């Protein structure tokens, strides 16, 4: 069986979200997270895009957090798919075409 790996990276803000929730094994998890490439905003354009996504969603009655819109803006900037189980991203994807990573079916 051949396996094809897809590139994987983290937005810096996601690292913050993961680490702030930890109560144990912090050094081990920090070391693990440091092995992945980090996608960072590329200046004010990223933040303007995040604000634009926030306003678009709000105009359609969808409530999103600032962090989620920033993650989406970073994904758009890098042409990345978002791996998430958060339904806020599903709603945002329907509004904007944000590419979400779909787990393959295992049979």
N, CA, C and O atoms as CSV, one atom per row, in Angstrom:
chain,resi,resn,atom,element,x,y,z
A,1,UNK,N,N,0.843,-1.173,0.000
A,1,UNK,CA,C,0.000,0.000,0.000
A,1,UNK,C,C,0.892,1.240,0.000
A,1,UNK,O,O,1.796,1.364,0.827
A,2,UNK,N,N,0.636,2.143,-0.918
A,2,UNK,CA,C,1.413,3.368,-1.018
A,2,UNK,C,C,0.698,4.484,-0.272
A,2,UNK,O,O,-0.514,4.658,-0.397
A,3,UNK,N,N,1.468,5.234,0.504
A,3,UNK,CA,C,0.911,6.356,1.248
A,3,UNK,C,C,1.469,7.643,0.685
A,3,UNK,O,O,2.674,7.759,0.459
A,4,UNK,N,N,0.602,8.607,0.457
A,4,UNK,CA,C,1.051,9.907,-0.004
A,4,UNK,C,C,0.831,10.909,1.112
A,4,UNK,O,O,-0.292,11.119,1.570
A,5,UNK,N,N,1.907,11.516,1.535
A,5,UNK,CA,C,1.831,12.504,2.605
A,5,UNK,C,C,1.549,13.868,2.009
A,5,UNK,O,O,2.053,14.208,0.939
A,6,UNK,N,N,0.754,14.631,2.697
A,6,UNK,CA,C,0.476,15.993,2.286
A,6,UNK,C,C,1.250,16.936,3.191
A,6,UNK,O,O,1.462,16.635,4.366
A,7,UNK,N,N,1.677,18.079,2.652
A,7,UNK,CA,C,2.400,19.031,3.505
A,7,UNK,C,C,1.513,19.485,4.659
A,7,UNK,O,O,0.296,19.600,4.517
A,8,UNK,N,N,2.134,19.735,5.789
A,8,UNK,CA,C,1.410,20.134,6.991
A,8,UNK,C,C,2.130,21.318,7.615
A,8,UNK,O,O,3.356,21.322,7.723
A,9,UNK,N,N,1.370,22.315,8.022
A,9,UNK,CA,C,1.938,23.483,8.702
A,9,UNK,C,C,0.903,23.985,9.701
A,9,UNK,O,O,-0.272,23.622,9.644
A,10,UNK,N,N,1.362,24.815,10.599
A,10,UNK,CA,C,0.485,25.411,11.604
A,10,UNK,C,C,0.544,26.925,11.492
A,10,UNK,O,O,1.600,27.493,11.211
A,11,UNK,N,N,-0.579,27.571,11.710
A,11,UNK,CA,C,-0.547,29.025,11.871
A,11,UNK,C,C,-0.042,29.294,13.287
A,11,UNK,O,O,-0.382,28.568,14.221
A,12,UNK,N,N,0.759,30.326,13.439
A,12,UNK,CA,C,1.313,30.644,14.743
A,12,UNK,C,C,0.250,30.812,15.809
A,12,UNK,O,O,0.458,30.419,16.957
A,13,UNK,N,N,-0.876,31.386,15.452
A,13,UNK,CA,C,-1.955,31.613,16.414
A,13,UNK,C,C,-2.536,30.283,16.901
A,13,UNK,O,O,-3.028,30.202,18.027
A,14,UNK,N,N,-2.485,29.255,16.075
A,14,UNK,CA,C,-2.967,27.935,16.491
A,14,UNK,C,C,-2.038,27.351,17.547
A,14,UNK,O,O,-2.492,26.724,18.504
A,15,UNK,N,N,-0.734,27.557,17.371
A,15,UNK,CA,C,0.218,27.104,18.388
A,15,UNK,C,C,-0.128,27.747,19.729
A,15,UNK,O,O,-0.134,27.076,20.761
A,16,UNK,N,N,-0.415,29.046,19.711
A,16,UNK,CA,C,-0.800,29.747,20.941
A,16,UNK,C,C,-2.050,29.128,21.545
A,16,UNK,O,O,-2.097,28.887,22.751
A,17,UNK,N,N,-3.063,28.867,20.726
A,17,UNK,CA,C,-4.301,28.288,21.237
A,17,UNK,C,C,-4.072,26.921,21.865
A,17,UNK,O,O,-4.636,26.617,22.916
A,18,UNK,N,N,-3.250,26.097,21.228
A,18,UNK,CA,C,-2.966,24.765,21.775
A,18,UNK,C,C,-2.222,24.889,23.097
A,18,UNK,O,O,-2.605,24.269,24.089
A,19,UNK,N,N,-1.169,25.681,23.113
A,19,UNK,CA,C,-0.324,25.771,24.303
A,19,UNK,C,C,-1.027,26.425,25.485
A,19,UNK,O,O,-0.765,26.054,26.629
A,20,UNK,N,N,-1.906,27.380,25.244
A,20,UNK,CA,C,-2.563,28.057,26.362
A,20,UNK,C,C,-3.527,27.142,27.100
A,20,UNK,O,O,-3.861,27.402,28.255
A,21,UNK,N,N,-3.976,26.082,26.457
A,21,UNK,CA,C,-4.904,25.161,27.102
A,21,UNK,C,C,-4.228,24.016,27.855
A,21,UNK,O,O,-4.909,23.207,28.484
A,22,UNK,N,N,-2.912,23.941,27.799
A,22,UNK,CA,C,-2.208,22.814,28.420
A,22,UNK,C,C,-2.041,22.991,29.923
A,22,UNK,O,O,-1.865,24.099,30.432
A,23,UNK,N,N,-2.104,21.867,30.606
A,23,UNK,CA,C,-1.830,21.861,32.050
A,23,UNK,C,C,-0.702,20.896,32.402
A,23,UNK,O,O,-0.208,20.908,33.530
A,24,UNK,N,N,-0.289,20.054,31.441
A,24,UNK,CA,C,0.807,19.114,31.682
A,24,UNK,C,C,1.497,18.807,30.363
A,24,UNK,O,O,0.975,19.124,29.294
A,25,UNK,N,N,2.652,18.197,30.438
A,25,UNK,CA,C,3.439,17.808,29.259
A,25,UNK,C,C,3.765,18.988,28.346
A,25,UNK,O,O,3.945,18.810,27.141
A,26,UNK,N,N,3.840,20.180,28.909
A,26,UNK,CA,C,4.027,21.378,28.102
A,26,UNK,C,C,5.330,21.337,27.294
A,26,UNK,O,O,5.292,21.570,26.085
A,27,UNK,N,N,6.477,21.051,27.914
A,27,UNK,CA,C,7.718,21.027,27.117
A,27,UNK,C,C,7.677,20.006,25.980
A,27,UNK,O,O,8.164,20.278,24.883
A,28,UNK,N,N,7.107,18.849,26.237
A,28,UNK,CA,C,7.033,17.801,25.202
A,28,UNK,C,C,6.164,18.258,24.032
A,28,UNK,O,O,6.524,18.055,22.872
A,29,UNK,N,N,5.035,18.869,24.331
A,29,UNK,CA,C,4.134,19.315,23.266
A,29,UNK,C,C,4.714,20.519,22.538
A,29,UNK,O,O,4.570,20.637,21.322
A,30,UNK,N,N,5.374,21.422,23.279
A,30,UNK,CA,C,6.062,22.547,22.628
A,30,UNK,C,C,7.096,22.026,21.636
A,30,UNK,O,O,7.193,22.520,20.513
A,31,UNK,N,N,7.869,21.025,22.057
A,31,UNK,CA,C,8.892,20.450,21.176
A,31,UNK,C,C,8.252,19.822,19.944
A,31,UNK,O,O,8.765,19.977,18.836
A,32,UNK,N,N,7.149,19.122,20.122
A,32,UNK,CA,C,6.451,18.500,18.996
A,32,UNK,C,C,5.951,19.569,18.019
A,32,UNK,O,O,6.143,19.444,16.809
A,33,UNK,N,N,5.316,20.609,18.539
A,33,UNK,CA,C,4.773,21.657,17.671
A,33,UNK,C,C,5.873,22.423,16.942
A,33,UNK,O,O,5.653,22.929,15.841
A,34,UNK,N,N,7.036,22.507,17.542
A,34,UNK,CA,C,8.132,23.257,16.918
A,34,UNK,C,C,8.704,22.557,15.685
A,34,UNK,O,O,9.503,23.145,14.956
A,35,UNK,N,N,8.307,21.323,15.452
A,35,UNK,CA,C,8.812,20.570,14.299
A,35,UNK,C,C,8.107,20.937,12.998
A,35,UNK,O,O,8.585,20.591,11.918
A,36,UNK,N,N,6.970,21.638,13.090
A,36,UNK,CA,C,6.175,21.943,11.901
A,36,UNK,C,C,6.466,23.357,11.418
A,36,UNK,O,O,6.758,24.239,12.226
A,37,UNK,N,N,6.389,23.582,10.115
A,37,UNK,CA,C,6.519,24.951,9.609
A,37,UNK,C,C,5.384,25.813,10.185
A,37,UNK,O,O,4.273,25.335,10.416
A,38,UNK,N,N,5.694,27.082,10.408
A,38,UNK,CA,C,4.717,28.020,10.951
A,38,UNK,C,C,4.333,29.020,9.874
A,38,UNK,O,O,5.192,29.640,9.247
A,39,UNK,N,N,3.029,29.169,9.667
A,39,UNK,CA,C,2.509,30.162,8.729
A,39,UNK,C,C,2.139,31.408,9.531
A,39,UNK,O,O,1.344,31.342,10.469
A,40,UNK,N,N,2.721,32.530,9.155
A,40,UNK,CA,C,2.470,33.781,9.851
A,40,UNK,C,C,1.801,34.774,8.907
A,40,UNK,O,O,1.966,34.685,7.691
A,41,UNK,N,N,1.046,35.721,9.465
A,41,UNK,CA,C,0.474,36.773,8.627
A,41,UNK,C,C,1.578,37.542,7.898
A,41,UNK,O,O,2.668,37.742,8.434
A,42,UNK,N,N,1.286,37.960,6.692
A,42,UNK,CA,C,2.265,38.710,5.894
A,42,UNK,C,C,1.940,40.197,5.870
A,42,UNK,O,O,1.882,40.816,4.808
A,43,UNK,N,N,1.734,40.752,7.036
A,43,UNK,CA,C,1.520,42.191,7.112
A,43,UNK,C,C,0.065,42.578,7.227
A,43,UNK,O,O,-0.806,41.749,7.487
A,44,UNK,N,N,-0.175,43.860,7.026
A,44,UNK,CA,C,-1.505,44.416,7.266
A,44,UNK,C,C,-2.566,43.825,6.340
A,44,UNK,O,O,-3.740,43.762,6.705
A,45,UNK,N,N,-2.166,43.396,5.156
A,45,UNK,CA,C,-3.142,42.822,4.220
A,45,UNK,C,C,-3.847,41.610,4.823
A,45,UNK,O,O,-5.039,41.408,4.591
A,46,UNK,N,N,-3.125,40.807,5.591
A,46,UNK,CA,C,-3.727,39.633,6.226
A,46,UNK,C,C,-4.799,40.056,7.227
A,46,UNK,O,O,-5.879,39.468,7.279
A,47,UNK,N,N,-4.494,41.071,8.013
A,47,UNK,CA,C,-5.436,41.534,9.022
A,47,UNK,C,C,-6.645,42.216,8.380
A,47,UNK,O,O,-7.765,42.106,8.879
A,48,UNK,N,N,-6.413,42.910,7.286
A,48,UNK,CA,C,-7.544,43.510,6.554
A,48,UNK,C,C,-8.448,42.425,5.997
A,48,UNK,O,O,-9.672,42.548,6.044
A,49,UNK,N,N,-7.851,41.363,5.471
A,49,UNK,CA,C,-8.635,40.232,4.952
A,49,UNK,C,C,-9.435,39.572,6.069
A,49,UNK,O,O,-10.601,39.227,5.877
A,50,UNK,N,N,-8.816,39.395,7.232
A,50,UNK,CA,C,-9.522,38.796,8.375
A,50,UNK,C,C,-10.719,39.654,8.763
A,50,UNK,O,O,-11.799,39.125,9.026
A,51,UNK,N,N,-10.540,40.966,8.800
A,51,UNK,CA,C,-11.647,41.870,9.135
A,51,UNK,C,C,-12.739,41.804,8.075
A,51,UNK,O,O,-13.926,41.851,8.396
A,52,UNK,N,N,-12.338,41.694,6.819
A,52,UNK,CA,C,-13.305,41.583,5.731
A,52,UNK,C,C,-14.119,40.287,5.852
A,52,UNK,O,O,-15.332,40.287,5.644
A,53,UNK,N,N,-13.444,39.194,6.187
A,53,UNK,CA,C,-14.144,37.918,6.387
A,53,UNK,C,C,-15.115,38.010,7.559
A,53,UNK,O,O,-16.226,37.484,7.494
A,54,UNK,N,N,-14.697,38.673,8.619
A,54,UNK,CA,C,-15.553,38.868,9.792
A,54,UNK,C,C,-16.813,39.639,9.404
A,54,UNK,O,O,-17.923,39.243,9.759
A,55,UNK,N,N,-16.634,40.743,8.671
A,55,UNK,CA,C,-17.785,41.568,8.269
A,55,UNK,C,C,-18.708,40.802,7.330
A,55,UNK,O,O,-19.929,40.887,7.459
A,56,UNK,N,N,-18.141,40.056,6.389
A,56,UNK,CA,C,-18.957,39.258,5.468
A,56,UNK,C,C,-19.806,38.263,6.243
A,56,UNK,O,O,-21.013,38.162,6.023
A,57,UNK,N,N,-19.179,37.535,7.143
A,57,UNK,CA,C,-19.909,36.538,7.928
A,57,UNK,C,C,-21.011,37.201,8.752
A,57,UNK,O,O,-22.143,36.720,8.789
A,58,UNK,N,N,-20.673,38.300,9.406
A,58,UNK,CA,C,-21.661,39.006,10.230
A,58,UNK,C,C,-22.833,39.466,9.375
A,58,UNK,O,O,-23.978,39.400,9.823
A,59,UNK,N,N,-22.576,39.932,8.154
A,59,UNK,CA,C,-23.653,40.402,7.271
A,59,UNK,C,C,-24.588,39.271,6.871
A,59,UNK,O,O,-25.732,39.511,6.483
A,60,UNK,N,N,-24.099,38.036,6.967
A,60,UNK,CA,C,-24.909,36.851,6.638
A,60,UNK,C,C,-25.460,36.175,7.894
A,60,UNK,O,O,-26.040,35.092,7.819
A,61,UNK,N,N,-25.275,36.822,9.050
A,61,UNK,CA,C,-25.796,36.272,10.295
A,61,UNK,C,C,-24.932,35.208,10.934
A,61,UNK,O,O,-25.385,34.480,11.818
A,62,UNK,N,N,-23.682,35.115,10.490
A,62,UNK,CA,C,-22.763,34.122,11.036
A,62,UNK,C,C,-21.808,34.823,11.990
A,62,UNK,O,O,-21.132,35.780,11.613
A,63,UNK,N,N,-21.757,34.346,13.213
A,63,UNK,CA,C,-20.887,34.931,14.228
A,63,UNK,C,C,-19.582,34.144,14.298
A,63,UNK,O,O,-19.585,32.937,14.538
A,64,UNK,N,N,-18.469,34.842,14.085
A,64,UNK,CA,C,-17.152,34.219,14.126
A,64,UNK,C,C,-16.261,34.965,15.106
A,64,UNK,O,O,-16.496,36.135,15.411
A,65,UNK,N,N,-15.242,34.281,15.593
A,65,UNK,CA,C,-14.265,34.952,16.442
A,65,UNK,C,C,-13.207,35.617,15.568
A,65,UNK,O,O,-12.996,35.232,14.418
A,66,UNK,N,N,-12.560,36.603,16.128
A,66,UNK,CA,C,-11.458,37.264,15.429
A,66,UNK,C,C,-10.364,36.259,15.098
A,66,UNK,O,O,-9.781,36.308,14.015
A,67,UNK,N,N,-10.084,35.353,16.020
A,67,UNK,CA,C,-9.040,34.345,15.804
A,67,UNK,C,C,-9.390,33.457,14.610
A,67,UNK,O,O,-8.529,33.179,13.775
A,68,UNK,N,N,-10.633,33.014,14.523
A,68,UNK,CA,C,-11.026,32.153,13.404
A,68,UNK,C,C,-10.894,32.876,12.069
A,68,UNK,O,O,-10.464,32.281,11.080
A,69,UNK,N,N,-11.261,34.158,12.034
A,69,UNK,CA,C,-11.128,34.884,10.764
A,69,UNK,C,C,-9.660,35.108,10.414
A,69,UNK,O,O,-9.302,35.131,9.237
A,70,UNK,N,N,-8.808,35.273,11.425
A,70,UNK,CA,C,-7.375,35.412,11.163
A,70,UNK,C,C,-6.799,34.100,10.628
A,70,UNK,O,O,-5.995,34.114,9.696
A,71,UNK,N,N,-7.197,32.988,11.200
A,71,UNK,CA,C,-6.748,31.679,10.708
A,71,UNK,C,C,-7.183,31.503,9.250
A,71,UNK,O,O,-6.397,31.049,8.418
A,72,UNK,N,N,-8.413,31.856,8.946
A,72,UNK,CA,C,-8.913,31.741,7.568
A,72,UNK,C,C,-8.134,32.651,6.626
A,72,UNK,O,O,-7.785,32.237,5.520
A,73,UNK,N,N,-7.860,33.869,7.041
A,73,UNK,CA,C,-7.101,34.798,6.192
A,73,UNK,C,C,-5.704,34.264,5.915
A,73,UNK,O,O,-5.207,34.377,4.795
A,74,UNK,N,N,-5.068,33.686,6.924
A,74,UNK,CA,C,-3.735,33.094,6.743
A,74,UNK,C,C,-3.818,31.923,5.767
A,74,UNK,O,O,-2.953,31.770,4.905
A,75,UNK,N,N,-4.851,31.100,5.897
A,75,UNK,CA,C,-5.024,29.964,4.980
A,75,UNK,C,C,-5.187,30.450,3.545
A,75,UNK,O,O,-4.566,29.907,2.632
A,76,UNK,N,N,-6.022,31.477,3.341
A,76,UNK,CA,C,-6.178,32.030,1.992
A,76,UNK,C,C,-4.850,32.556,1.461
A,76,UNK,O,O,-4.511,32.337,0.298
A,77,UNK,N,N,-4.107,33.242,2.304
A,77,UNK,CA,C,-2.836,33.842,1.910
A,77,UNK,C,C,-1.833,32.794,1.424
A,77,UNK,O,O,-1.095,33.037,0.469
A,78,UNK,N,N,-1.805,31.646,2.068
A,78,UNK,CA,C,-0.851,30.597,1.732
A,78,UNK,C,C,-1.440,29.526,0.808
A,78,UNK,O,O,-0.738,28.592,0.420
A,79,UNK,N,N,-2.716,29.654,0.456
A,79,UNK,CA,C,-3.351,28.629,-0.364
A,79,UNK,C,C,-3.474,27.309,0.363
A,79,UNK,O,O,-3.384,26.243,-0.246
A,80,UNK,N,N,-3.681,27.384,1.679
A,80,UNK,CA,C,-3.721,26.185,2.522
A,80,UNK,C,C,-5.154,25.746,2.805
A,80,UNK,O,O,-6.074,26.563,2.838
A,81,UNK,N,N,-5.322,24.468,3.004
A,81,UNK,CA,C,-6.580,23.918,3.487
A,81,UNK,C,C,-6.566,23.988,5.011
A,81,UNK,O,O,-5.512,23.868,5.636
A,82,UNK,N,N,-7.725,24.181,5.595
A,82,UNK,CA,C,-7.839,24.223,7.054
A,82,UNK,C,C,-8.330,22.872,7.542
A,82,UNK,O,O,-9.362,22.372,7.093
A,83,UNK,N,N,-7.580,22.287,8.464
A,83,UNK,CA,C,-7.995,21.041,9.104
A,83,UNK,C,C,-8.672,21.420,10.410
A,83,UNK,O,O,-8.036,21.959,11.314
A,84,UNK,N,N,-9.959,21.138,10.504
A,84,UNK,CA,C,-10.717,21.540,11.688
A,84,UNK,C,C,-11.961,20.688,11.849
A,84,UNK,O,O,-12.473,20.109,10.890
A,85,UNK,N,N,-12.427,20.625,13.068
A,85,UNK,CA,C,-13.723,20.025,13.366
A,85,UNK,C,C,-14.697,21.104,13.830
A,85,UNK,O,O,-15.832,20.804,14.202
A,86,UNK,N,N,-14.253,22.354,13.807
A,86,UNK,CA,C,-15.024,23.506,14.268
A,86,UNK,C,C,-16.037,23.898,13.189
A,86,UNK,O,O,-15.658,24.211,12.061
A,87,UNK,N,N,-17.308,23.879,13.538
A,87,UNK,CA,C,-18.354,24.190,12.555
A,87,UNK,C,C,-18.332,25.644,12.097
A,87,UNK,O,O,-18.914,25.966,11.061
A,88,UNK,N,N,-17.671,26.532,12.849
A,88,UNK,CA,C,-17.542,27.918,12.382
A,88,UNK,C,C,-16.802,27.962,11.050
A,88,UNK,O,O,-17.145,28.759,10.178
A,89,UNK,N,N,-15.801,27.121,10.888
A,89,UNK,CA,C,-15.052,27.098,9.633
A,89,UNK,C,C,-15.893,26.507,8.501
A,89,UNK,O,O,-15.737,26.901,7.346
A,90,UNK,N,N,-16.772,25.577,8.819
A,90,UNK,CA,C,-17.671,25.031,7.797
A,90,UNK,C,C,-18.588,26.129,7.284
A,90,UNK,O,O,-18.805,26.249,6.078
A,91,UNK,N,N,-19.126,26.929,8.193
A,91,UNK,CA,C,-19.985,28.048,7.779
A,91,UNK,C,C,-19.193,29.067,6.964
A,91,UNK,O,O,-19.680,29.564,5.949
A,92,UNK,N,N,-17.983,29.379,7.402
A,92,UNK,CA,C,-17.151,30.338,6.679
A,92,UNK,C,C,-16.788,29.795,5.299
A,92,UNK,O,O,-16.738,30.552,4.330
A,93,UNK,N,N,-16.539,28.510,5.203
A,93,UNK,CA,C,-16.220,27.895,3.922
A,93,UNK,C,C,-17.373,28.036,2.936
A,93,UNK,O,O,-17.156,28.292,1.752
A,94,UNK,N,N,-18.593,27.871,3.426
A,94,UNK,CA,C,-19.767,28.013,2.553
A,94,UNK,C,C,-19.905,29.437,2.034
A,94,UNK,O,O,-20.397,29.651,0.925
A,95,UNK,N,N,-19.478,30.404,2.821
A,95,UNK,CA,C,-19.578,31.808,2.419
A,95,UNK,C,C,-18.441,32.249,1.501
A,95,UNK,O,O,-18.633,33.107,0.640
A,96,UNK,N,N,-17.268,31.669,1.682
A,96,UNK,CA,C,-16.071,32.208,1.029
A,96,UNK,C,C,-15.319,31.224,0.137
A,96,UNK,O,O,-14.441,31.627,-0.626
A,97,UNK,N,N,-15.654,29.954,0.226
A,97,UNK,CA,C,-14.878,28.958,-0.509
A,97,UNK,C,C,-13.593,28.564,0.196
A,97,UNK,O,O,-12.717,27.943,-0.406
A,98,UNK,N,N,-13.471,28.925,1.490
A,98,UNK,CA,C,-12.301,28.529,2.266
A,98,UNK,C,C,-12.110,27.024,2.125
A,98,UNK,O,O,-13.018,26.258,2.447
A,99,UNK,N,N,-10.945,26.586,1.649
A,99,UNK,CA,C,-10.753,25.148,1.482
A,99,UNK,C,C,-10.538,24.448,2.827
A,99,UNK,O,O,-9.655,24.813,3.603
A,100,UNK,N,N,-11.349,23.456,3.072
A,100,UNK,CA,C,-11.232,22.659,4.295
A,100,UNK,C,C,-10.663,21.294,3.927
A,100,UNK,O,O,-10.960,20.753,2.862
A,101,UNK,N,N,-9.845,20.745,4.819
A,101,UNK,CA,C,-9.292,19.416,4.622
A,101,UNK,C,C,-10.341,18.402,5.025
A,101,UNK,O,O,-10.849,18.431,6.145
A,102,UNK,N,N,-10.658,17.521,4.123
A,102,UNK,CA,C,-11.619,16.454,4.399
A,102,UNK,C,C,-10.868,15.170,4.719
A,102,UNK,O,O,-9.991,14.743,3.968
A,103,UNK,N,N,-11.218,14.570,5.830
A,103,UNK,CA,C,-10.601,13.298,6.195
A,103,UNK,C,C,-11.010,12.235,5.188
A,103,UNK,O,O,-12.187,12.123,4.846
A,104,UNK,N,N,-10.041,11.451,4.708
A,104,UNK,CA,C,-10.389,10.387,3.773
A,104,UNK,C,C,-11.174,9.282,4.498
A,104,UNK,O,O,-10.939,8.995,5.672
A,105,UNK,N,N,-12.081,8.694,3.784
A,105,UNK,CA,C,-12.826,7.564,4.332
A,105,UNK,C,C,-11.933,6.347,4.366
A,105,UNK,O,O,-11.267,6.026,3.383
A,106,UNK,N,N,-11.920,5.673,5.499
A,106,UNK,CA,C,-11.131,4.449,5.633
A,106,UNK,C,C,-12.113,3.291,5.695
A,106,UNK,O,O,-13.001,3.243,6.546
A,107,UNK,N,N,-11.928,2.367,4.775
A,107,UNK,CA,C,-12.855,1.222,4.719
A,107,UNK,C,C,-12.102,-0.035,5.069
A,107,UNK,O,O,-12.684,-1.119,5.085
